[in-house]
Amino acid sequence: GYETNKSELSEWFRKHQLDPDVGKVVVKPTRGGSSIGVTVAYGVNDSIVKANEIMSEGIDDKVLIEIFLEGGSEFTAIVLDVGSSSDSSPVALLPTEGAEDVI
């Protein structure tokens, strides 16, 4: 329910010393890759709106909310699912740095 999530999320914002009205966070699906459905939100209310959008679009039925980290470097690692459906194993290729960081 909205009120339970809002109450729990407000407490999470306070615990992590984020302003519940404008604290910057990342809202993303728990599965589906690192860029599909990922969005930035500001505060508890905006986080709930963005989470509901992810769920209503059918991207995922659960979301993860993380503190937005400023000044970090962006890296990408492609993960391939190798094998058959009964015997599959992920293989990660070497990570590459994001294009905006490359000189």
N, C-alpha and C positions, 0 to 999 in steps of 0.2 A: 504494500500500500504506500501511497505517496507520503502520508504523514510519518509513518515509521521510517521510511528511507530518508526523509528530510531531517528527522530528529537524529538518526544515526550519522548521517552525513555532516550535519552541523557539529556534532561532537567530534567527528574525525577532523574537520577543519580546525576546531579549537585545539585539539591534541597536537596537530602539526603546525600550530602557530600561523595559520592562514586566516585572513579576513573572510568571514562567512559571506560577505556581500560582494567582494571583488577578488578574492584569492584566485590565482591563476593555476589551473589544473588541466591535465589531459584526461579525456574520457574516451575509452576505446573498448571494442568488443573483446571478450576473453579468448576468442579464436578468430581465425580468418586472416592471419598475416599482420604485419606491423603497420600497414598503412590503410587498409580497408576499414572505413568507418571511424578513423581516428580524428578527433576534433579537440579544440581547446575551449575551455569554459572558464567563466569568471564568477565565482561564488557558488553557493549551494543551489540557489534556484536555477541558475543557468546550467549547472551540472546535471540537475534532474531533468531539465528539458532536453539536453543533449543525449542523456542516457535513454530517455523515452523515444527519441528519434531513432537511435540505433536499433532499439527493440522493435519499434513499429515498422521500420523498413525491412525487418526480417534478417538483418545481418547477424544478430545473435540474440539470445534470450537472457544473457548476463553481460554486465559491463564491469570494467576495471577503471577506477579513478586513481590517478597518480599525481604527485606534486610535479609541477612544471619546472624543469631544471634549466636555468639560464646559462648560456655560455658554453654548453657542451658541444662536442663534435658529433656529427651524424654519420653512422655507419650502416651499411646494408650487408646482410648475409643471406644468400639464397639457400633455401632448404628444399631438397628434392626428396620425394617419397620413392624409394627404390624397392622393387620387388613386386610380388603379387599381393592381392588383398589379404590373403591368409598369412603371408610371410613378408611383411613390408618393414623397412627400417629407414628412418630419415638420414640423409647425408647432407651436411652443411658444407657449402663451398667457402672459399676464403672470403673474409669480409672486405668490403671496399669502402672508402671514405666518401661521404656525400659530395656531390658536384659543387655545391656552394663553398666548400672548404678547400677545394683543389686549386692550386695556383697555376 
